[in-house]
Amino acid sequence: MQTRSIKEIIEKGDEIINVEEKIKHLISSAWDIRRSFPKESLELSLQARKIAEEHQLKNDIAYSYRNTGTAYYILSQYSKALVDLEKALVFFQGINDKHAIGSTLRNIGNVYHSMNLFEPSIELYNKAIEITEAENDEQGTAYNLGNIGHVYQKMKKYDLAKDYLLRAKAILENIN
């Protein structure tokens, strides 16, 4: 995806007539480019949200908020990231998308972690672990354990950090 230009993504989106396919294209393209082109990802996600809201497509509205929250996070606009990720979480809870709830909790935890608000980030990662374990999402569980390990490392609680990081590593090695 990174080799496609933003212009090509927009042109392809303009060619799509079906509303739901257009929204899915915008959302997935925005997610794919979020790390390299967060501003453009934000633009695509806002376009997707506008269309999704016009057609009252809650699932797509949720993912557009997840995308904009993530883009704001990458751009270090943490307060905006929290607002949009919290909105995404509410939508995901409303449609009972457990996987998305777990990953959104992790994303919110990442924002708090970046703001050096360690206790709320650990709390959110633990809530996410409850969901990922219930859903048998080993990768999600490992990511959350690793994130907790990194938080403890920042807090200079090295024994706890090591414990969580080793637990994450063991799960990831088991998956691969």
Secondary structure, DSSP 8 states (H G I E B T S, - for coil): -TTS-HHHHHHHHHH--SHHHHHHHHHHHHHHHTTT-HHHHHHHHHHHHHHHHHTT-HHHHHHHHHHHHHHHHHTT-HHHHHHHHHHHHHHHHHTT-HHHHHHHHHHHHHHHHHTT-HHHHHHHHHHHHHHHHHTT-HHHHHHHHHHHHHHHHHTT-HHHHHHHHHHHHHHHHHH-
